[in-house]
């Protein structure tokens, strides 16, 4: 199979790319490196022992996309490219709508013009918004509470309409919960620019000495220890889900949606204590006020992915923390 990955040089993209190459498939990465680096792709080449194509381009540029798709002629597209910081999306919503929504529209138009009819889309559990019930299944009402989440929801609806208007096209929408961890080799991992927006890379940077302490936003939620509870999914398990989604899309027309999580929750303090145990490092923290928009609990019901895709998360919280520490301790400054 030939697979075109938008945003393929990023954290999730490099792990999916490694999995694709490991299965013997061909790949072409399309990335503008705004939140990634070509150095990560060099590490994937070394890990996989195989080469792949890479094109530098912007998801909002129709000419660049058409040329890359026409040259590579993929069987399917995995669409990962997008901005993803919730706070930044609130401060600059037009940037997010232009990049995330317009970028998806540009991609679908280019796919239509080059005769490519299969896509796996990187969505998010943020589309659910404030929980009506937990765990979330795919039928949970959709009501995101920030511009980032709304871009994901709008993209889902645009993809559905593209499917309805097409002829035999296939789309699989994967709603990620909280991807964490790194490849077992420690050669690729999460390397956010600036101050990390997510918990695990911040904890990792505290453990390696790049940051002094972790801020825990709220300790008065109705959870086991008062801190927020999330469904963390190992990035390698997430990558495997994309391969199963590609296989599913090969024999299925229409649009399917799947939650990608473990179905298990861990609180912030549980993650911190697990990380301390596997790394042997203390993680200093301080309690800060709650952040607006944070829910007490977010947890997936992954039953549909298990039953339809035949996919199941295999790695637990300890595996996630250990692999994150192997990556960070071996690469204190990330890819820099």
N, C-alpha and C positions, 0 to 999 in steps of 0.2 A: 504494500500500500504506500502511496505517496501522500504526505501530509504537509500542509502549509500552516505554520504557526505564527500568528501575529503576536508580538510581545514575547517571542520565544527565548529572548536572552535574559528575561527576568527570573525572579526566584522560582515561581511555579513553572514557568516555561522551560527552564533548564532541566528540571527534574522530569517533566513530560518528555522533553527531547531525548534525555538519556534512556528513558523507558522505551520510546519508539525505536531508537537505534538498537537497543538490546533485543527487540523483537525482530530485527532484520528489515524494518521498514525504512523508506527514504523520507527525508525531511528537508524543508526549506524554511528558515527563520526569517521573518520580516519584522524589523525593530528599528526605532529611531534612537535607541540608547539614552533616552531622557531619564530613565530610572534604572538603567542597567549598564553593562559594559561588555564589549567584545571579549574581554579577558575570560569571562565566564564561559563563553562558547569554546574558547581554546581548551579550557579544562574539560568540557564535555567531550570534545574530540579525543582527548587523551584517555578519558575514562572509558569511552565506548570502543576505542580502537577503530573508529569508522569516521568517514568524512560526511559532510552534509553541506547544503547550500545556505548562504546567509546573504540577505539583501538589506541594506540600510535604507529605510524609507519611513514615511509618516502615514499613519492610518487614515488621515483626512485628505490625502493627496490621491485623487482618482487615477491620475496618469501613472504614478509609481505603482499603485496596486495592480492596475490592469496589466502593466508590463511584466511585473513579477509573476502574477498568476498565469499569464499567457506563456511565459517562458518555462515555468516549472510544470504546468498542467497537472495539478494535484487531483487526487481522488476525493479529498475532503480537506476542510479547513478547521483548525482549532483556533478560536478567537479569544485571545487573552489580553490583547492590548487595551489599556485603559488606565486612567488615573484612579487612585483608590483611597485617598486620605479623607476621612469623614470631615474633620475640622477644616481642611483646605477647601472642601466642596462647599461648605457653608460660607466661607469667606469669599470665594470666587466661583459662584455657581455657573456662570457663563462659560468659564474655562472647562468645567466638567461636562456641560451639555455639548459644547463644541467637540471636545476630544472623544468623549465616550459615546454620545448618541449620534452625532454627525459622523464620527468615525465608523460606527457600525453600519449606518446607512450607506456610506461610501463603499465599504467592503461588500455588502450585499449586492449593490449595483454592479460592482466590478465582477463579482462571482456570476451574476446573471449574464453579463456581457461576454464572459469567457466560458460559459456553459458548465459551471461548477455548482452542484446542487446539494452538497452535504456540509453541514456545519455543526460543530460542538461549541457551545457558548459558555464562557466563564461568567456565571451569575453569582449571586451572594444571598446568604440568609438575611441580609439587611432588607430584602424586599418584604419580609414579613412584618417589620415594624414592632409595635408594642404587642407582646404575646396575648392572644385570646385564650390559649391553652399551651401546655408544654407536655411532651415534646411536639415540635412542629412537624406536621406531615405536609405533603405537597398541596393539600386542599385548604390549608390555613389561609385566612384572609390576607391580602397583600396591601400593606399600607406603610411604606417606608417613611421615616421621619427626618431624613436629611437628603440633600441633593445627590450625594453619591448613590444612596439606595434607590432614589427615583430614576437615576440614569440606568441602573440595572433593570428596573421594572419596565421602563420605556423600551429598552432594548429587547426584553423578552416579548413585549407586545408587537414590536416592529418585526421581529423574527417570525412570530405566529402569522402575522398578516402576509409576510413574504411567502410563507409556506402555503397559505390558502390560495394566494394568487398564482402560484407556480404549478408545475406539472411533475409530480412524482418526487419533489424535493424532500429532504430529510433534515431535521434539526433535533439536537439533543441539548437541553438546557440543564446545566449542573449548578445547583445552588450550594456553594461552599459554605461550611460553617467557619472554623478557625484553623487554617492551615499553619502548621508549625513544624519544627525539626529540620533535618537535612539528610542528604545522601550519606549512607553508611561509610563511605570513603573519607568524608570530611573535606572533599575537594570542591563541592558546590554547596551553597547554602544561602540564607537570607542576609542581604547586605543593604539595608535601607540607607538612603541618603539623608543626612541631617539627623535630627532627633527621631528615633523610632516611634511610629504611631501605634504599634502593636506590642503586646505584653512580652512575648518570648524573646524577640531580639533586644528589647530593653533589659530584660533580666540577664541575657547573655552578655551584654556590654557592661553591666554592673559586675558580673562574675569575673570578667577578664580585666577589669580595672579601668575601662574607658569612661564609666560614669560612676558617680559617688553613691547614689542610692536610688531605689525605685519608689515612685509615688503610687500608692494604692488608692484609687479613687472610690472612697466609701467603704465603711466596715459595718454598716447598719442595714444591709439588705436582709430579706427573709431567706437566708441560705444557711448552710451548716455552720459557717463561721463568720457570717456577716458580709463577706466579700462576694463580688459577682461571680456567677457560675457560667462557664461556657463549655461547648462541645469542641474540643481540640482534635484535629485530624492530622495525622502524619502526612507530610507533603509527598512521600513516596506512595502511600496508599491513595492519595488524591490523584497522583499521576497514573496509577493503575486504573483508576475509575475512568479516566479519559480514554484509555485504550479499549476498555470494555464498551464505552459509549460509541467509539468509532466502529467497532465490530457490530454493535446493535444497529447503528444507522445504515450499515451496508444493506440490510435486508428489511428496512422499515421506512415507509414514506410517512410524512406528517411530522408533528412536533411532540416530543416527550420531555417531561421535566422530572428531575431526580434530586433529592437531598443527598449531599455527600458529607457525612459525619459518622461518628462512632455510635451515637445514641447514648453515650456516657458523658456526664458532666464533671468538670473539675473547677474548684474555686481558685481565685487568684492565689490565696495562701497555700492551697494544696499544690499548685504548680510550683510556687516558690520553694516550698519545702522539698518537693521531689527533685527540683533542680539542685538544691543545696546538697542533697544526699548523693546524687550521681556525679556531681562535679567536685565535691569536697571543698567547695567555696561557700563562705557566708554571703548572703544577699541582704545587705542593709535595706530597710524600707521605712517609709513614713506614711501615715494615713493622711490623705488629702480629701477635700470635699468631693461629693459625688459630681460626676460630669453630666451635663444636660443630655438627655437622650439615651443614657445607658439603662439597659434592662437588668433586673436582678438575675434572671436565668434565661439562657438561650441554648436549646438542645435539640438535636435532630431526631426525627424518626426515619431511619434509613431503610425501612422494610422494603420499600418499592425498588430501590437500587439493588437490594439483595435478591429479590424475587425475579425482577425483569432482566437486569444486567448480569446477574450472577456475581456481583461484586460485594465484598465485605472488607471492612477495615481490619487489619491484622495486627497493628502495632499499638501499644498502650502508652500511657502518659510517661512512664519511665523511659521507654524507647525514644519518645519525642524529645525529652529533656536531654538524654544522653547524646543523641545524635546532634542536637543543637550545640551542646558543649564541645563535642569533638570538632565540629566546624569552627566555632568561635575561638576555641583555645589554639587551634592550628592556624587560624587566620585572624589574629587580633584586630587587624584593620580591614577586615573583609577582603575584597579584591584589590584594595588600594596598595 
